[in-house]
Amino acid sequence: MTAESALPLATPAYLQKLNPQQRQAVEHVDGPLLVLAGAGTGKTRVLTSRLVHILATRRAWPSQILAVTFTNKAAAQMKDRVGAMVGRDIAGEGQGGGWWLGTFHSLAARILRRHAEHVGLKQNFTILDTDDQVRLVKQLLQAERIDDKKWPARVVSSVIERWKDRGLTPDKVPAGEAGEIADGKTIEIYRQYQERLKVLNGADFGDLLLHNLTLFQTRPDVLAEYHERFKYILVDEYQDTNVAQYLWLRLLAQARKNLCCVGDDDQSIYGWRGAEVGNILRFEKDFPGAMVIRLEENYRSTSHILGAAAAVIAHNRGRLGKTLWTSSTGGDKVKVRAHWDGEAEARWVGEEIETLQRAGQALGQMAILVRAGFQTREFEDRFITLGLKYRVIGGPRFYEREEIRDAVAYLRVTAQPDDGLAFERIVNKPRRGLGDATLQTLHRLARAENISLFAAGLRLVDSDELKPQARSSLRRLLDDFGRWQRAFSAEANAADLAGTILDESGYTAMWQAERTPDAPGRLENLKELISALEEFGSLPAFLEHISLVMENAEAAPGDMVSVMTLHSAKGLEFDTVFLPGWEEGLLPHPRAVEEKGEAGLEEERRLAHVGLTRARHRAYVSFAANRRIHNLWQSSVPSRFVSELPQEHIEIQSESGLWGSSGGFAEDVGGLTPSMPPGRYRSTDIQGKAHPFSSTPRKGPDAPFSPGSRVFHQKFGYGKVIAAEAGKLDIEFDKAGRKKVMDSFVQPA
């Protein structure tokens, strides 16, 4: 052996910047592997380096690797990075040509087009979009004489979609699951729907995977072809897979078992759309002998942020377990701030952002992450007042949402009947039988007489130009507007008037009847709109405010604060993150806990963990003692997740009077946790000391309040106790109306 041959081989460039755990995950290519990649631990670098390693060591061609991502953007970025790392474009290289790199649906569609005839389709089948699916279901409901107002097609379509996410064909759906939906005929509708799709030579998105499962289960020769083709399988965001995706992967990986799944059980936050965290939790049982590698060194956040996030998520039982850490030291502690109400919270966030901006921090590196979409309204209004530029990510701005535009259109016509654009928007919302033909007739008369659509309507209801049913519907609508306009002229309370309009018009009932997943959120937004009206002296002032908001929305893009929900923040990172609304009733969200119990609570805690780990340098957690939710003032209590934040990683801030000098709740003002039974959610930090945010109410009043007592509440004013039971008071306030509050929040008048 020569001296030259004895020299150690140089480490490839793609391995040089990896830490030991990352390198182990890259080089362990044979056999099942689960990479638990915590937030900010270099997951993308591991995935791309692993692909490069397989190619560089000539274990497989690109066409022999199946790489699955959750978005087309992620697939394109991965392909570009791998190409850059190997120094050439390899998109078309390999036996059989090209990468098998994409989303579950794109890859399943590619397989299905090659074997469509085995599931009753032609190779050129059409993939239906959501509107097509709903329209087809509606036709089937009508054929079965099922009332589509009672059971909207969109609701039935979503039920079918959930069954497909679980890999269930019509013959496999348990009989008891149909319930009363579609008058108990949902499974039959599903069967007819699938038959109709075949006649149309079509498939919906759920079918792409469902037909793949049928194909692999009924045609062993086809499955064997892909066993031979794919030597290695890589999956990103494995914690977000649903049952159908899980079954698809298992079938493809069962021969070689060279399956590498990368994910984080602590970031599984999409259970509401079918994601099954159990897929990642049982990986070792599904693939005996699997290696599990934990990526725990975080390259994003400070030690204080990681310490806070780790302490919160450690309370979850359904997790595989890991602890994020960083080699960097220093940084600010997580600031925890209590506020009197949501308005004060929004004002404080705005002031903090302005302070950071003056210190040279870019607005684009700041984000506000909320649990519910309606929370964005207070921040948007505050930013408009301050002149701060912002953008809403993952959805429209509050005043741009469909239901808000519709509601505002009703208010615009009430305040100004000649507003033809607003009238046209809601004349048939909800449906009143005033369709295109009626609207065309209105437009013709309006143009001919040079009058508004509203005035044209007043004339048409006294003529025979319209059909009797349309004429009757239009007359009722115009009579309604006449009544609302008289109330407006009499200077009725703007919020009360808006509530009346939305109720009497049937608009609220329309969304209440809509049983789609986004309907509850739309109803929350409508209630938040009414809450916003409380802050303005008049309806015209409010409408002018909205006009200014919409004008700001048209401003040229630039450096802006990002506002979004916690769900939309997944995969993003910012220098500074604000996490408002950490209260029971918001985070955790009651609907999640009520529907899923402990599993729902743990997913809510994962949301809190995701929120904290979006921050690089600064994180702010805040909550309010009082919050207006659904147009009702509620005495809020801190989220149980607040009490799980360890003292050594947080810095407590407070409005004057809310906190005592010891850091606990100020007894002379009232605790922020009065509605929690003593000790129910009490927690300790990791040293075992009582936490300043432990849920222990302050002492009650000197003497119990009794019915008839006059009391004073700092937010609601003076009132009389109607009933009292176990510290809970039913009070008729002089101005705020009837409210339920805890006795800790009131004092004798």
C-alpha positions in Angstrom: 0.0 0.0 0.0 1.4 3.4 -1.0 1.4 6.4 1.3 -1.0 8.1 -1.0 -3.5 5.2 -0.9 -3.3 5.3 3.0 -4.6 8.8 3.2 -8.1 9.1 4.5 -10.8 10.1 1.9 -11.9 13.7 2.1 -15.4 14.2 3.6 -17.8 15.2 0.8 -18.8 18.9 1.0 -22.5 18.0 1.6 -21.6 16.3 4.9 -19.1 18.8 6.2 -21.6 21.3 7.7 -23.8 18.6 9.4 -23.8 18.0 13.1 -23.4 14.4 14.3 -27.1 13.6 14.5 -27.8 15.2 11.1 -25.0 13.3 9.5 -26.2 10.0 11.0 -29.6 10.6 9.5 -28.1 11.3 6.1 -25.8 8.3 6.1 -28.2 5.7 7.5 -29.9 4.9 4.2 -30.8 1.2 4.5 -33.8 0.1 6.5 -36.6 2.2 8.1 -35.6 5.5 9.6 -37.6 8.1 11.6 -36.0 11.5 11.9 -37.7 13.5 14.7 -36.7 16.9 13.6 -37.7 19.7 16.1 -38.4 23.2 15.0 -35.3 25.0 13.5 -33.1 21.9 13.6 -32.1 21.8 10.0 -34.7 19.3 8.6 -34.5 20.6 5.0 -30.7 20.3 5.0 -31.0 16.7 6.2 -33.5 15.8 3.5 -31.6 17.4 0.6 -28.2 16.0 1.9 -29.7 12.5 2.2 -30.9 12.7 -1.4 -27.5 13.9 -2.6 -25.8 11.1 -0.5 -27.9 8.4 -2.2 -27.1 9.8 -5.6 -23.4 10.5 -4.9 -22.9 6.9 -3.6 -24.7 5.6 -6.7 -27.2 3.7 -4.7 -30.0 4.9 -7.0 -30.9 7.1 -9.9 -33.3 10.0 -9.3 -36.0 8.0 -11.0 -35.6 5.3 -8.3 -36.2 7.6 -5.4 -39.7 8.5 -4.3 -39.6 11.8 -2.4 -42.9 13.1 -0.9 -43.5 16.7 0.2 -46.7 18.4 1.3 -46.5 21.3 -1.1 -45.4 21.8 -4.7 -43.3 24.7 -3.6 -41.3 22.5 -1.2 -40.8 19.9 -4.0 -39.5 22.5 -6.4 -37.1 23.9 -3.7 -35.8 20.5 -2.9 -35.2 19.6 -6.5 -33.3 22.9 -7.0 -31.2 22.5 -3.9 -30.2 18.9 -4.8 -29.3 20.0 -8.3 -27.2 22.8 -7.0 -25.4 20.6 -4.5 -24.5 18.0 -7.2 -23.5 20.7 -9.7 -25.9 19.9 -12.5 -29.6 19.7 -13.5 -30.5 16.1 -12.9 -34.3 16.5 -13.4 -34.3 14.1 -16.4 -31.6 11.7 -15.4 -32.0 8.0 -14.7 -33.6 4.9 -15.9 -37.2 5.6 -16.7 -36.5 9.4 -16.7 -37.0 12.0 -14.2 -37.6 12.5 -10.5 -40.5 11.0 -8.6 -40.5 14.1 -6.3 -43.8 15.9 -5.4 -46.8 16.0 -3.2 -48.9 12.9 -2.3 -51.6 13.9 -4.8 -49.3 14.7 -7.7 -47.4 11.4 -7.3 -50.6 9.4 -6.9 -52.0 11.1 -10.0 -48.9 10.1 -11.9 -49.3 6.5 -10.9 -53.0 6.5 -11.5 -52.7 7.8 -15.1 -50.4 4.8 -15.9 -53.0 2.3 -14.6 -56.3 4.1 -14.8 -58.1 1.2 -16.6 -57.7 -1.1 -13.6 -60.0 1.2 -11.5 -62.5 1.9 -14.3 -61.1 5.2 -15.6 -59.3 6.2 -18.8 -55.8 7.6 -18.9 -57.1 11.1 -19.7 -59.4 11.3 -16.7 -60.3 14.8 -15.3 -59.5 15.9 -11.8 -62.5 17.7 -10.4 -62.1 20.8 -8.3 -64.1 21.5 -5.2 -66.9 23.4 -7.0 -67.4 20.5 -9.4 -67.6 18.0 -6.5 -70.2 20.0 -4.7 -72.3 20.5 -7.8 -72.3 16.7 -8.5 -73.3 15.9 -4.9 -76.1 18.5 -5.2 -77.4 16.7 -8.3 -77.5 13.4 -6.4 -79.2 14.9 -3.4 -81.9 16.4 -5.6 -82.4 13.0 -7.3 -82.9 11.4 -3.9 -85.3 14.2 -3.0 -83.1 15.3 0.0 -83.6 18.9 1.1 -80.3 20.6 0.2 -81.2 23.5 2.6 -81.3 21.1 5.5 -78.3 19.1 4.2 -76.2 21.3 2.0 -74.2 19.6 -0.7 -71.0 21.1 0.7 -71.6 19.4 4.0 -72.2 16.0 2.4 -69.2 16.5 0.2 -67.0 17.2 3.2 -68.2 13.9 4.9 -67.2 12.0 1.8 -63.9 13.7 1.7 -63.1 12.7 5.3 -64.0 9.0 4.5 -61.6 9.1 1.5 -58.9 10.6 3.8 -59.3 7.5 5.9 -59.0 5.2 2.8 -62.7 4.1 3.0 -64.5 3.2 -0.2 -68.4 3.1 0.1 -68.4 -0.6 0.9 -66.0 -0.1 3.8 -67.7 2.8 5.6 -69.1 1.6 8.9 -72.9 1.7 8.8 -73.2 3.7 12.0 -71.0 6.5 10.7 -73.6 8.0 8.3 -75.8 9.2 11.2 -78.7 11.5 10.1 -76.7 13.4 7.5 -78.5 13.5 4.2 -81.4 11.8 5.9 -79.2 8.8 6.7 -78.4 8.2 3.0 -74.9 9.5 3.0 -73.2 6.2 2.2 -75.7 5.6 -0.7 -74.9 9.1 -2.0 -71.2 8.3 -1.7 -71.7 5.1 -3.8 -73.7 6.9 -6.4 -71.1 9.7 -6.5 -68.3 7.3 -7.2 -70.3 5.6 -10.0 -71.1 9.0 -11.5 -67.4 10.0 -11.4 -66.5 6.9 -13.5 -69.2 7.8 -16.0 -67.7 11.3 -16.3 -64.2 9.8 -16.4 -63.3 11.9 -13.5 -61.7 11.7 -10.0 -61.6 14.1 -7.1 -58.5 14.8 -5.0 -59.4 12.1 -2.5 -59.7 9.6 -5.3 -56.1 10.0 -6.4 -54.9 8.2 -3.3 -58.0 6.0 -2.8 -57.7 4.6 -6.3 -54.0 4.0 -5.7 -54.9 1.9 -2.6 -57.5 -0.1 -4.6 -54.9 -0.6 -7.4 -52.2 -1.8 -5.1 -54.5 -4.0 -3.1 -56.2 -5.7 -6.1 -53.2 -5.8 -8.5 -50.2 -7.4 -6.9 -48.3 -7.1 -10.2 -48.7 -3.4 -10.3 -47.5 -3.0 -6.7 -44.6 -5.3 -7.5 -43.6 -2.9 -10.3 -43.3 0.0 -7.9 -41.5 -2.2 -5.3 -38.9 -2.8 -8.0 -38.7 0.8 -9.1 -38.4 2.6 -5.8 -35.3 1.7 -4.0 -35.6 4.5 -1.5 -38.6 6.5 -0.1 -38.3 9.8 1.7 -41.3 11.6 3.3 -41.4 15.1 4.7 -43.8 16.4 7.4 -44.8 12.8 8.3 -46.7 14.0 11.3 -49.3 15.6 8.9 -50.2 12.5 7.0 -53.7 11.2 7.0 -54.8 7.5 7.1 -54.9 7.1 3.3 -51.5 8.6 2.9 -50.1 6.4 5.6 -51.6 3.2 4.0 -50.2 4.3 0.6 -46.7 4.7 2.0 -46.9 1.4 3.9 -47.8 -0.5 0.7 -45.0 1.0 -1.3 -42.4 0.5 1.4 -43.3 -3.0 2.5 -40.8 -4.8 0.2 -37.5 -2.9 0.6 -38.4 -1.1 3.8 -36.0 1.7 2.9 -38.4 4.3 4.2 -37.2 7.5 5.7 -39.8 9.7 7.4 -39.0 13.1 8.7 -41.3 14.9 11.0 -42.1 16.3 14.4 -44.8 14.9 16.6 -44.7 18.2 18.5 -45.8 20.1 15.4 -48.8 18.0 14.4 -51.5 20.7 14.4 -53.8 19.7 11.5 -56.0 17.1 13.0 -59.1 19.1 12.0 -58.3 18.3 8.3 -57.6 14.6 8.8 -53.9 14.5 9.9 -53.3 11.6 12.2 -50.5 12.2 14.8 -50.7 8.4 15.6 -48.9 7.7 12.2 -45.6 9.1 13.5 -46.1 7.8 17.1 -46.4 4.2 16.0 -43.7 4.2 13.4 -41.5 1.8 15.4 -44.3 -0.6 15.7 -45.2 -0.4 12.0 -41.5 -1.0 11.0 -39.8 -3.2 13.6 -36.1 -2.5 13.9 -36.5 1.1 12.7 -33.9 3.6 13.8 -35.1 6.8 15.4 -32.8 9.8 15.3 -33.7 13.0 17.1 -32.6 16.3 15.8 -32.6 18.6 18.9 -30.0 21.2 18.3 -31.9 24.3 17.3 -30.3 26.9 15.0 -33.1 29.4 15.1 -34.1 30.5 18.6 -32.5 31.8 21.8 -32.1 29.5 24.8 -34.9 31.2 26.7 -37.4 30.8 23.8 -36.5 27.1 23.5 -36.6 26.6 27.3 -40.1 28.0 27.4 -41.3 26.0 24.4 -39.8 22.8 25.7 -41.4 23.2 29.1 -44.9 23.7 27.6 -44.8 20.7 25.2 -43.4 18.5 27.9 -46.9 18.4 29.4 -48.2 16.4 26.4 -48.4 12.6 27.0 -48.8 11.6 23.4 -45.3 12.3 22.1 -42.1 10.5 21.4 -40.0 13.0 23.4 -37.1 15.3 22.6 -35.7 18.5 24.0 -34.7 21.4 21.9 -31.4 23.2 22.8 -29.0 25.7 21.3 -25.3 26.3 21.7 -25.8 30.0 21.5 -26.2 31.9 24.8 -27.9 35.2 25.8 -31.0 36.7 24.3 -34.1 38.1 25.8 -36.4 36.1 28.1 -39.9 35.5 26.8 -42.0 38.5 27.9 -45.3 37.6 29.5 -47.8 40.5 29.8 -51.2 40.7 31.4 -53.7 43.3 30.1 -57.0 44.6 31.3 -58.8 43.9 27.9 -58.2 43.0 24.3 -58.0 46.7 23.2 -55.2 47.4 25.7 -53.4 44.3 24.4 -53.6 45.5 20.8 -52.4 49.0 21.9 -49.4 47.5 23.7 -48.4 45.3 20.7 -48.6 48.4 18.5 -46.4 50.3 20.9 -43.8 47.5 21.1 -43.6 47.2 17.4 -43.1 51.0 17.0 -40.3 50.8 19.7 -38.6 47.9 17.8 -39.0 49.8 14.5 -37.3 52.9 15.9 -34.5 50.6 17.1 -33.9 49.5 13.5 -35.9 46.3 13.5 -37.6 45.6 10.2 -41.4 45.2 10.2 -41.1 42.3 7.9 -39.3 40.3 10.7 -42.2 40.8 13.1 -45.4 38.6 13.3 -48.6 38.4 15.3 -49.9 34.9 15.7 -53.5 34.4 16.8 -55.5 31.3 17.6 -58.7 32.5 15.9 -59.2 34.6 12.7 -61.5 37.1 14.4 -58.7 38.2 16.7 -56.9 39.9 13.8 -59.5 42.7 13.7 -58.4 44.6 16.8 -54.8 44.5 15.6 -55.7 45.6 12.1 -57.7 48.6 13.4 -54.8 49.5 15.7 -52.3 49.4 12.9 -54.5 51.6 10.7 -54.6 54.1 13.5 -50.8 54.1 13.9 -50.1 54.0 10.2 -48.2 50.7 10.5 -48.1 48.6 7.4 -49.2 45.0 7.8 -50.3 42.0 5.8 -52.6 39.1 6.7 -51.0 35.7 5.7 -53.1 32.6 5.0 -56.3 34.5 4.5 -57.9 37.8 3.6 -57.7 40.8 5.9 -60.6 41.0 8.3 -62.6 43.5 6.3 -61.9 41.7 3.0 -63.5 38.5 4.1 -66.7 37.5 2.2 -69.0 37.5 5.2 -67.7 40.9 6.4 -68.1 42.5 2.9 -71.6 41.1 2.8 -72.5 42.4 6.2 -71.0 45.8 5.5 -73.0 46.0 2.2 -76.2 45.6 4.2 -75.0 48.5 6.5 -74.0 50.6 3.5 -77.5 50.3 1.9 -79.1 51.1 5.3 -77.1 54.2 5.7 -77.1 55.2 2.0 -79.9 53.5 -0.1 -78.5 54.7 -3.4 -75.3 52.6 -3.0 -76.0 50.4 -6.0 -72.8 48.3 -5.7 -73.7 47.3 -2.1 -77.3 46.6 -3.0 -76.3 44.4 -5.9 -74.0 42.4 -3.7 -76.6 41.3 -1.2 -79.9 41.5 -3.1 -79.9 37.7 -3.3 -77.8 36.9 -0.2 -79.2 34.8 1.3 -81.0 33.4 -1.7 -84.4 35.0 -2.2 -85.2 34.1 -5.8 -83.8 37.4 -7.0 -81.4 36.1 -9.6 -79.8 37.4 -12.7 -83.1 38.0 -14.5 -84.4 40.2 -11.7 -81.1 42.1 -11.5 -81.1 42.8 -15.2 -84.6 44.2 -15.0 -83.5 46.4 -12.1 -80.5 47.6 -14.1 -82.5 48.4 -17.2 -85.0 50.6 -15.3 -82.2 52.3 -13.3 -80.3 53.2 -16.5 -83.5 54.3 -18.4 -84.7 56.6 -15.5 -81.2 57.5 -14.3 -82.1 56.3 -10.8 -80.5 54.0 -8.3 -81.1 50.2 -8.1 -82.9 50.7 -4.8 -85.2 53.3 -6.3 -85.8 51.1 -9.3 -86.8 48.3 -7.0 -89.4 50.5 -5.3 -91.0 51.1 -8.7 -90.9 47.6 -9.9 -92.7 46.1 -6.9 -95.7 48.1 -7.9 -95.6 46.9 -11.5 -95.9 43.6 -13.4 -92.4 43.7 -14.8 -91.3 40.9 -12.4 -92.7 37.5 -11.8 -95.0 37.4 -8.8 -92.5 35.4 -6.6 -89.6 37.7 -7.4 -91.8 40.8 -6.9 -93.0 39.5 -3.5 -89.4 38.7 -2.4 -88.1 42.1 -3.5 -91.0 43.9 -1.7 -90.1 42.1 1.5 -86.4 43.0 1.2 -87.2 46.7 0.5 -89.7 46.8 3.4 -86.9 45.4 5.6 -84.5 48.1 4.5 -87.2 50.7 5.1 -87.6 49.6 8.7 -83.8 49.5 9.2 -83.4 52.9 7.6 -86.0 54.4 10.0 -84.1 52.9 13.0 -80.9 54.4 11.5 -82.5 57.8 11.2 -83.7 57.5 14.8 -80.0 57.1 15.8 -80.4 53.5 17.1 -77.3 51.9 18.6 -75.1 50.9 15.6 -74.1 47.5 17.0 -77.7 46.6 17.9 -78.9 47.8 14.5 -76.3 45.7 12.8 -77.3 42.6 14.8 -80.9 43.2 13.9 -80.1 43.5 10.2 -78.1 40.4 10.0 -80.7 38.4 11.9 -83.8 39.7 10.2 -82.3 39.5 6.7 -81.6 35.8 7.2 -77.8 36.3 6.6 -76.8 34.9 10.0 -79.2 32.0 9.6 -77.6 31.2 6.2 -74.2 30.6 7.8 -75.7 28.8 10.8 -77.3 26.3 8.3 -74.0 25.9 6.5 -72.3 22.9 8.1 -68.9 23.4 6.4 -65.7 23.5 8.5 -65.3 27.3 7.9 -68.9 28.2 8.8 -68.2 28.6 12.6 -65.3 30.9 11.8 -67.5 33.1 9.6 -70.1 33.4 12.3 -67.3 34.4 14.8 -66.2 37.1 12.3 -69.7 38.5 12.1 -69.9 38.7 15.9 -66.5 40.4 15.9 -67.8 42.9 13.4 -70.7 43.8 15.7 -68.1 44.1 18.5 -66.2 46.6 16.4 -69.3 48.7 15.9 -69.4 49.2 19.7 -66.2 51.3 19.5 -67.7 53.9 17.1 -70.1 56.6 17.8 -72.2 56.1 14.7 -72.7 53.9 11.7 -71.4 56.5 9.2 -68.2 56.8 11.3 -67.7 53.1 11.2 -68.3 52.9 7.4 -65.8 55.7 6.9 -63.3 53.7 9.0 -63.7 50.7 6.8 -63.1 52.7 3.7 -59.8 53.9 5.2 -58.9 50.3 6.0 -59.6 49.2 2.5 -57.6 52.1 1.0 -54.7 51.0 3.1 -55.0 47.5 1.8 -54.4 48.8 -1.7 -51.1 50.4 -0.6 -47.9 49.3 -2.4 -46.3 46.2 -0.8 -43.2 46.8 1.3 -41.9 46.3 4.8 -44.9 45.0 6.7 -45.8 43.3 10.0 -47.3 39.8 9.3 -50.6 38.9 11.0 -51.8 35.3 10.8 -53.2 32.4 12.7 -51.0 29.9 14.5 -52.0 27.2 11.9 -50.8 29.5 9.0 -47.4 30.1 10.8 -46.2 26.5 10.5 -42.9 26.5 8.6 -42.2 30.2 9.0 -39.8 32.1 11.3 -39.4 35.7 12.4 -37.1 37.7 14.6 -40.0 38.9 16.8 -43.2 37.0 17.5 -46.2 38.3 19.4 -48.6 35.6 20.8 -51.8 37.4 22.1 -54.9 35.8 23.5 -53.3 33.1 25.6 -56.5 32.6 27.6 -58.9 29.7 28.4 -61.6 30.0 25.7 -59.1 31.0 23.1 -56.0 28.9 23.5 -56.9 26.1 24.1 -59.9 26.6 21.9 -63.0 25.2 23.6 -64.3 23.6 20.4 -61.1 21.5 20.0 -61.3 20.3 23.6 -65.0 19.6 23.5 -64.8 17.6 20.3 -61.6 15.6 21.0 -61.0 15.8 24.7 -57.4 15.1 25.8 -56.3 14.7 22.2 -57.7 18.1 21.3 -56.0 19.7 24.3 -52.7 18.2 23.3 -53.0 19.5 19.7 -53.8 23.0 21.2 -50.6 22.7 23.3 -48.7 21.8 20.1 -50.1 25.0 18.6 -48.6 27.0 21.5 -45.3 25.2 21.0 -45.3 26.0 17.3 -46.1 29.6 18.0 -43.1 30.0 20.4 -40.7 28.3 18.1 -41.4 30.7 15.2 -39.4 33.3 17.1 -35.6 33.8 16.6 -34.8 36.5 19.1 -37.9 37.8 20.9 -41.2 36.2 21.9 -44.1 38.0 23.7 -47.0 36.1 25.3 -50.0 38.1 26.4 -53.5 37.7 27.7 -56.4 39.9 28.9 -58.5 39.9 32.1 -61.5 40.8 30.0 -62.3 40.2 26.3 -65.2 40.8 24.1 -65.9 37.6 22.3 -68.9 37.2 20.1 -70.0 40.7 21.1 -70.2 39.6 24.8 -67.8 40.8 27.5 -66.2 37.8 29.2 -64.0 37.7 32.2 -61.0 35.8 30.9 -58.5 33.6 32.7 -54.9 32.9 31.6 -54.4 29.8 29.5 -53.2 26.8 31.4 -50.2 26.9 28.9 -49.2 30.2 30.6 -48.8 28.4 33.9 -46.5 25.9 32.1 -43.9 28.5 31.2 -40.9 28.1 33.5 -40.0 31.1 35.6 -36.3 31.2 34.6 -37.2 31.7 31.0 -39.8 34.4 31.3 -40.0 38.1 32.3 -43.3 39.2 33.7 -44.7 42.6 32.6 -48.0 44.1 33.7 -50.4 47.0 33.4 -50.6 49.0 36.6 -52.9 47.4 39.2 -53.1 43.9 37.6 -50.1 42.5 39.4 -48.8 42.6 42.9 -45.2 43.3 43.7 -44.5 39.7 44.3 -45.4 38.8 40.7 -48.7 37.1 41.7 -52.2 38.3 41.1 -53.0 41.5 42.9 -55.6 40.8 45.6 -56.9 44.3 45.7 -57.9 44.2 42.0 -58.9 40.7 41.4 -57.0 37.7 39.9 -57.1 36.9 36.3 -58.2 33.3 37.1 -61.4 33.7 39.1 -63.4 31.1 37.2 -61.0 28.2 37.8 -61.6 26.0 40.8 -58.7 26.2 43.2 -55.9 23.9 42.2 -57.6 22.6 39.1 -54.9 23.8 36.7 -52.3 24.7 39.3 -48.8 24.0 38.0 -45.3 24.3 39.1 -42.1 25.0 37.3 -39.4 22.5 36.7 -37.8 23.3 40.1 -41.1 22.6 41.8 -41.8 26.1 43.0 -45.3 27.6 42.8 -45.6 29.5 39.5 -46.8 33.1 39.6 -49.3 32.2 36.9 -50.7 29.2 38.8 -54.4 29.2 38.6 -55.3 30.0 42.2 -58.1 32.6 42.6 -57.6 35.5 45.0 -59.6 35.5 48.1 -63.3 36.1 47.7 -65.3 39.1 49.0 -65.6 39.7 52.7 -69.3 38.6 52.6 -71.1 36.7 50.0 -73.2 38.7 47.6 -77.0 38.0 47.7 -79.8 38.7 45.2 -80.7 42.3 45.2 -77.2 43.6 46.2 -75.9 46.6 44.2 -72.4 46.0 42.9 -69.8 47.7 40.7 -67.7 46.1 38.0 -64.8 48.0 36.5 -65.8 47.2 32.9 -69.6 46.8 33.1 -70.4 49.5 35.7 -73.1 49.4 38.3 -75.7 46.6 38.5 -78.0 44.5 40.7 -77.3 40.9 41.6 -80.2 38.7 40.2 -78.8 35.3 41.4 -75.7 34.0 43.2 -74.3 30.5 43.4 -70.9 29.2 44.4 -69.1 32.5 43.7 -70.8 33.0 40.4 -73.1 36.0 40.0 -75.9 36.7 37.5 -76.0 40.5 37.4 -78.3 42.9 35.5 -76.0 45.8 34.8 -77.5 49.3 34.3 -76.0 49.8 30.9 -74.3 46.5 29.8 -77.3 44.3 30.4 -77.4 40.9 32.0 -74.0 39.2 32.5 -72.5 36.3 34.4 -69.4 37.1 36.3 -67.4 35.8 39.3 -67.8 37.6 42.6 -64.0 38.3 42.6 -64.5 40.9 39.9 -67.1 43.0 41.6 -67.3 45.1 44.7 -70.3 46.4 46.7 -71.7 49.6 45.3 
